[in-house]
Amino acid sequence: MSDAAAWDARYGGGGFTFGEAPNRHLEAQAWRLRPGILPGMRALAIGDGEGRNGVWLAERGLAVTAVDWSVAGLAKASALAAARGVALRTEAADLTRWDWPAEGFDLLAWIFVHLPPADRAVVAAGAVRALAPGGLLVLEAFRAGQEGRRSGGPADPSLLWSAALVREHFAGMEVLECLEGTVVLDEGPRHQGPGEVVRAVLRK
């Protein structure tokens, strides 16, 4: 089974795998998203699955594109957007092969997207290209120490993040926040309990 097919199977059931509420770290950046600060703000939510983060950004008045390789997840994202009365553009794609639009976005949400090292570097480079000058990247990901915890995350330790990797992959961007530590996750049935994470906010 391909990775996309595996995620289709996961998202194909009832309910929302990671809940309908946005990621808490992303939600904490709401003060940065006021229309008076960046009117017409364009956002990209990568690996957005069932749309919880993209829909929340759309509710803040942003023009949002959600990209994921799961067609099943994006179908639920579109349904969630319709139920909330907001517009959400979705695109099913492998981010390592996606045609990233140059300077196309003012905000990029990278929430629990874990990739093999070579793919991670490709996607990070694409993300930097896609951000407009002054654009923000909001990232949360699992870090070393998450292995074996019940709150989720990849089984392969090479897919985990660190503050050092954030600075390496996004060198040249201004680091506004970059923290590592333990948080208590409450994001749908798949992210429950203590988790070891990296949280970052960077500006191009």
MITIBA-139074 format. One record per residue: residue in three letters; y, x, z of N, C-alpha, C in turn. Coordinates in steps of 0.001 Angstrom, whole numbers, padded with zeros to 6 digits, always signed. Atoms other than C-alpha are relative to their C-alpha. Example, Ala and Ser with C-alpha at 12.3 -4.5 7.8 and 13.67 -1.06 7.14 Angstrom:
<pts>
ALA-001190+000890+000000-004500+012300+007800+001200+000900+000000 SER-001190-000820-000060-001060+013670+007140+001090-000770+000730 
</pts>
This chain:
<pts>
MET-001195+000845+000000+000000+000000+000000+001248+000883+000000 SER-001246-000768+000037+003447+001357-000930+000853-000337+001210 ASP-000898+000259-001116+006205+001605+001651+000722-001328-000187 ALA-000689+001258+000261+008082-001264-000024-000922-001180+000273 ALA+000962+001080-000220+004932-003420+000037-000278-000184+001487 ALA+000230+000087-001448+004378-002593+003706+001139-000737+000689 TRP-001145+000702-000594+007889-003734+004569+000056-001449-000460 ASP+000079+001389+000456+007477-006848+002424-000969-000784+000877 ALA+000984+000661-000847+004388-007672+004464+000558-000235+001400 ARG-000568+000133-001343+006259-007060+007719+001055-001091+000045 TYR-001088+000978+000018+009243-009183+006711-000447-001367-000509 GLY+000434+001231+000638+007150-011863+005029-000349-001126+000955 GLY+000349+001032-000969+006283-013711+008223+001203-000774+000483 GLY-001106+000758-000581+008370-016123+010233+000777+000847+000988 GLY-000829-000721-000955+011177-015005+012494+000607+001247-000612 PHE-000693-001202+000448+013277-011865+012245-000525+001194+000797 THR+000679-001139-000607+011561-008551+012929+000882+000734+001005 PHE-000934-000693-000888+014665-006956+014487+001111-000934+000489 GLY-000952+000990-000479+016456-010172+015412+001058-000333-001043 GLU-001092+000421+000873+019436-011898+013819+001331+000587+000430 ALA-001253-000578-000507+022099-010206+015959+000165+001417-000549 PRO-000212-001352+000522+023713-006976+014765-000441+001069+000982 ASN+000239-001170-000837+022831-003551+016064+001180+000184+000965 ARG-001062-000063-001006+024797-002994+019279+000995+001129-000255 HIS-000904-001109+000292+026214+000366+018226+000955-000393-001121 LEU-000873+000478+001069+027524-001155+015001+000977-001036+000530 GLU-000849+001046-000567+028856-004162+016901+001143+000590+000825 ALA-001026-000640-000824+030759-001814+019220+001143+000577-000824 GLN-001057-000527+000873+032762-000616+016207+000893-001113-000552 ALA-000761+001135+000532+034286-004080+015627+001501+000272+000005 TRP-001442-000264-000083+037698-002813+016705+000498+000840-001173 ARG-000387-000818+001155+037680-000429+013732+000065-000830-001288 LEU+000185+000788+001208+037098-003289+011271+001026-001113-000158 ARG-000985+001074+000092+040144-005491+011820+000679+000028-001365 PRO-000585+000055+001339+041551-006698+008483+001378+000647-000099 GLY-001336-000597+000029+045024-005492+009443-000036+001510-000141 ILE+000118-001451+000095+043751-001916+009588-000444+000401-001403 LEU+000515-000306+001344+041756-001871+006332-000244-001304-000757 PRO+000192+001250+000748+042376-005054+004311-000871+000240-001235 GLY+000893-000135+001150+039744-005658+001638-001079+001039+000209 MET+000963-001041-000322+037331-003330+003403-001360-000305-000619 ARG+001298+000132+000660+034084-002768+001474-001055+000726+000832 ALA+001035-000580-000851+030868-002121+003381-001335+000043-000723 LEU+001364-000162+000497+027393-000899+002495-000927+000114+001197 ALA+001024-000061-001045+024449-001593+004791-001298+000448-000654 ILE+001211-000522+000627+021502+000609+003811-001207-000293+000891 GLY+001207+000325-000751+017951-000208+004805+000211-001220+000879 ASP-000455+001110-000843+019327-003550+005992-001040-001075+000196 GLY+001101+000908-000293+016019-005400+005861+000376-001463-000128 GLU-000238+001443-000015+016545-009024+006849+001470-000356+000168 GLY-001422+000267+000149+020312-008657+006840+000845-000145+001245 ARG-000768+000267-001223+021375-008766+010474+001318+000766+000045 ASN-001228-000792-000054+023945-005983+010086+000953-000340-001137 GLY-000846+000363+001126+025199-006850+006620+000675-001340+000191 VAL-000573+001324-000224+025722-010490+007548+001080+000068+001068 TRP-001022-000139-001052+027589-009531+010719+001268+000632-000571 LEU-001173-000620+000615+029888-007267+008695+000728-001003-000895 ALA-000624+001028+000840+030487-010103+006222+000765-001006+000854 GLU-000693+000915-000907+031419-012343+009150+001306+000587+000523 ARG-001257-000656-000393+034096-009782+010027+001008+000010-001148 GLY-000906+000066+001129+035652-010374+006612-000150+001120-001007 LEU+000220-001095+000937+034238-007338+004788-000774-000479-001224 ALA+000798+000232+001202+032874-007378+001237-001224+000896+000094 VAL+001185-000751-000414+029283-006311+001907-001072+000028-001094 THR+001201-000180+000805+026452-004913-000179-001111+000475+000925 ALA+001161-000400-000789+023041-004698+001500-001077+000506-000949 VAL+001028-000593+000849+020454-002387-000057-001253+000254+000833 ASP+001277-000232-000669+016791-002303+000924-001075-000005-001076 TRP+001057+000023+001014+013520-001710-000883-000933-001177+000181 SER+000835+001172-000216+011981-004893+000525+000655-001251-000579 VAL-000492+001239+000588+012522-007941-001681-000120-001144+001008 ALA+000199+001049-000998+011123-010139+001098+001083+000048+001063 GLY-001059-000132-000990+013613-008755+003602+001329-000481-000534 LEU-001287+000389+000569+016565-009240+001267+000082-001501-000259 ALA-000002+001457+000148+015528-012837+000564+000396-000667+001309 LYS-000367+000545-001307+015794-013517+004286+001458+000331+000323 ALA-001402-000359-000203+019127-011659+004355+000912-000989-000718 SER-000807+000960+000766+020494-013943+001641-000006-001368+000668 ALA+000088+001294-000683+019249-017008+003497+000828+000009+001285 LEU-000795-000099-001224+020852-015780+006733+001489-000063-000323 ALA-001404+000041+000407+024166-015195+004941+000417-001417-000364 ALA-000319+001373+000388+024047-018684+003444+000116-000897+001227 ALA-000033+000813-001220+023304-020198+006843+001269+000266+000808 ARG-001219-000364-000746+026291-018345+008321+001279-000262-000805 GLY-001152+000326+000820+028566-019329+005427+000792+001198-000477 VAL-000691-001198+000480+029352-015801+004214-000685+000518-001262 ALA+000538-000600+001213+028884-013878+000993-000659+001329+000322 LEU+000706-001266-000175+026391-011020+000889-000646+000372-001330 ARG+000630-000497+001222+025495-009005-002196-001212+000830+000395 THR+001213-000744-000336+021927-007692-002055-000521+000723-001239 GLU+000598-000758+001091+020170-005077-004141-001278+000665+000502 ALA+001277-000624-000341+016513-004071-003964-000091+001333-000719 ALA+000006-001326+000612+016300-000324-004536-000578+001023+000958 ASP+000382-001203-000729+014803+002959-003434+001257+000860+000092 LEU-001271-000704-000181+017806+004768-001976-000018+001423-000548 THR+000057-001353+000569+016552+008130-003236+000241-000013-001501 ARG-000193+000128+001450+016892+006804-006795+001163-000930-000344 TRP-001069+000962+000227+019794+004402-006368+001211+000680-000619 ASP-001224-000515+000615+022940+004874-008451+001161-000263+000951 TRP-001030+000170-001017+025374+005382-005575+001384-000043-000657 PRO-001335+000069+000610+028881+004225-006604+000961+000983+000677 ALA-000921-000999-000561+031423+007018-006153+001169-000693+000693 GLU-001120+000516-000796+033938+006181-003413+000052-001527-000025 GLY+000083+001447+000129+032718+002598-003521+000139-000774+001292 PHE+000052+000719-001267+032787+001789+000195+000915+000635+001050 ASP-000849-000453-001110+035044+002008+003231-000799+000158+001288 LEU+000877-000121-001174+032184+001710+005718-001443-000003-000473 LEU+001426-000036+000294+028504+002592+005549-000767-000082+001310 ALA+000829+000187-001195+026044+001322+008157-001384+000582-000265 TRP+001308-000680+000101+023024+003628+008549-000694-000245+001341 ILE+000573+000436-001272+021016+001842+011238-001527+000073-000070 PHE+001449-000190-000085+017475+003032+012017-000640+000150-001384 VAL+000583-000367+001291+016858+004395+008534-000600+001384+000164 HIS+000716-001254-000235+014219+007113+008860-000780+000382-001250 LEU+000570-000455+001257+013150+009148+005860-000565+001410+000148 PRO+000444-001396-000001+011191+012343+005148+001190+000926-000249 PRO-001167-000897+000063+013486+015393+005339+000635+000135-001375 ALA-000584-000164+001340+013919+015872+001576+000699-001281-000451 ASP-000618+001280+000367+014609+012167+001008+001243-000256+000833 ARG-001159+000193-000883+016941+012067+003994+001208+000769-000521 ALA-001104-000800+000531+019029+014857+002467+000589-000632-001253 VAL-000470+000657+001224+019230+013031-000884+000844-001223+000337 VAL-000700+001228-000355+020289+009760+000733+001301+000316+000740 ALA-001227-000383-000704+022800+011463+003034+001066+000467-000987 ALA-000953-000460+001012+024424+013161+000039+000558-001187-000786 GLY-000451+001205+000682+024570+009813-001754+000968-000800+000844 ALA-000870+000740-000908+026133+008185+001295+001395+000622+000054 VAL-001304-000676-000040+028883+010797+001449+000772-000263-001289 ARG-000668+000267+001279+029652+010349-002256+000523-001431-000070 ALA-000343+001413+000113+029766+006582-001860+001156-000411+000898 LEU-001106+000335-000901+032356+006639+000930+001329+000385-000628 ALA-001358-000296+000436+035996+006409-000047+000654+000932+001018 PRO-000731-000822-000978+038416+008901+001562+000450-000849+001188 GLY-000301+000753-001205+038906+007791+005151-001085-000965+000411 GLY+001084+000926-000303+035688+005783+005026-000821+000436+001196 LEU+000763-000234-001229+033499+005474+008101-001498-000118-000246 LEU+001452+000098-000028+029794+006118+008529-000429-000249+001437 VAL+000499+000357-001331+028157+004410+011511-001517+000144-000028 LEU+001427-000324+000025+024680+005733+012312-000621-000161+001378 GLU+000868-000057-001181+022045+004988+014901-001420+000230-000478 ALA+001371-000322+000393+018549+006446+014693-000753+000533+001206 PHE+000825-000547-001077+015661+007462+016892-000020+001526-000061 ARG+000025-001453-000096+015506+011055+018097-001292+000446+000677 ALA+001178-000550-000679+012847+013352+019551-000081-000545+001420 GLY+000212+000631-001291+011342+011878+022679-000347-001468-000139 GLN+000326+001406+000242+010892+008459+021100-001492-000201-000258 GLU+001420+000110+000336+007301+009228+020133-000788-000653+001136 GLY+000858+000667-000977+004886+006903+021884+000673-001120+000764 ARG-000682+001106-000694+007554+004538+023227-000285-001316-000716 ARG+000314+001312+000556+006986+000834+022719+001186-000624-000719 SER-001217+000585+000574+010548+000264+021460+000158+000288-001481 GLY-000039-000161+001444+009723+001281+017894+000167+001438-000434 GLY-000237-001333+000540+010446+004209+015639-001184+000524-000769 PRO+001064-000554+000843+008435+006314+013201-001010+000805+000798 ALA+001048-000795-000648+005138+007904+014171+000111+001475-000381 ASP-000135-001372+000495+005961+011022+012136+001268+000626+000585 PRO-001190-000585-000629+008295+013275+014180+000990+000606-000983 SER-000929-000582+000977+009766+014781+011002+001031-001025-000476 LEU-000924+001051+000413+011485+011435+010382+001089-000260+001041 LEU-000964+000234-001078+013408+011556+013669+001298+000779-000237 TRP-001321-000595+000131+017083+012453+013933+000363+000827+001226 SER-000620-000704-001128+019182+014687+016199+001481+000101-000300 ALA-001436-000214+000218+022881+015314+016698+000217+001159-000964 ALA-000127-001151+000900+022371+018651+014918-000227-000424-001447 LEU+000244+000474+001359+020925+016860+011870+001168-000833-000513 VAL-001182+000772+000404+023866+014457+011825+001091+000941-000502 ARG-001061-000950+000384+026284+017387+011714-000386+000784-001252 GLU+000450-000733+001179+024177+019179+009109+000126-000841-001268 HIS+000012+000835+001196+023782+016276+006696+001386-000511-000376 PHE-001331+000538+000269+027377+015119+007034+001079+001032+000285 ALA-000962-001088-000162+029084+018486+007217+001213-000278-000883 GLY-001222+000277+000739+032690+018173+006131+000631-001321+000392 MET-000561+001247-000508+033114+014730+007671+000502+000213+001423 GLU-000549-000085-001357+035165+014276+010834-000911-000768+000954 VAL+000874+000640-000981+032934+013518+013818+000868-000703+001044 LEU-000747+000778-000982+034514+010713+015854-000829-000225+001253 GLU+000943+000145-001108+031442+010143+018037-001329+000591-000448 CYS+001360-000457+000287+028047+011835+018213-000688+000241+001331 LEU+000613-000013-001322+025906+011150+021244-001508-000132-000115 GLU+001447+000141-000101+022249+011498+022144-000343-000475+001406 GLY+000401+000433-001329+020504+009727+024990-000941-001180-000045 THR+000902+001135-000164+018449+006834+026274+000801-001287+000088 VAL-000610+001325-000071+019473+003230+025653-001117-001021+000191 VAL+000963+001098-000095+017763-000082+026344+000215-000900-001204 LEU-000084+000771+001232+017062-001810+023045-000463-001431+000222 ASP+000370+001416-000032+016951-005590+022688+000354-000580-001362 GLU-000285+000355+001386+016799-006136+018927-001265-000537-000644 GLY+001193+000604+000569+014065-008554+017947-001266+000538+000632 PRO+001257-000402-000634+010386-008105+018781-000373+001464-000207 ARG+000407-001379+000309+010158-004600+017245+000785+001062+000760 HIS-000821-000966-000747+012937-002921+019261+000296-000568+001377 GLN-000139+000506-001357+012463-003762+022920-000283+001114+001001 GLY+000226-000969-001066+012879-001457+025902+000744+001297-000202 PRO-000704-001283+000083+014104+002094+026504-000316+000734-001300 GLY+000174-000762+001228+014651+004167+023381+000863+001247+000007 GLU-000748-001255+000130+015772+007712+022629+000704-000009-001357 VAL-000744+000192+001241+018553+007539+020056+001124+001019-000163 VAL-001246-000683+000359+021380+009332+018296+000949-001084-000483 ARG-001022+000929+000473+024588+007351+017820+001199+000807-000467 ALA-001112-000782+000561+027353+008652+015583+000944-000901-000779 VAL-001014+000582+000867+030577+007582+013919+000743+001170-000631 LEU-000654-001095+000717+032023+009880+011240+000979-000560-001016 ARG-001007+000424+000972+035016+009691+008924+000103+001042-001107 LYS-000105-000895+001152+035238+011134+005415+001451+000457-000187 
</pts>
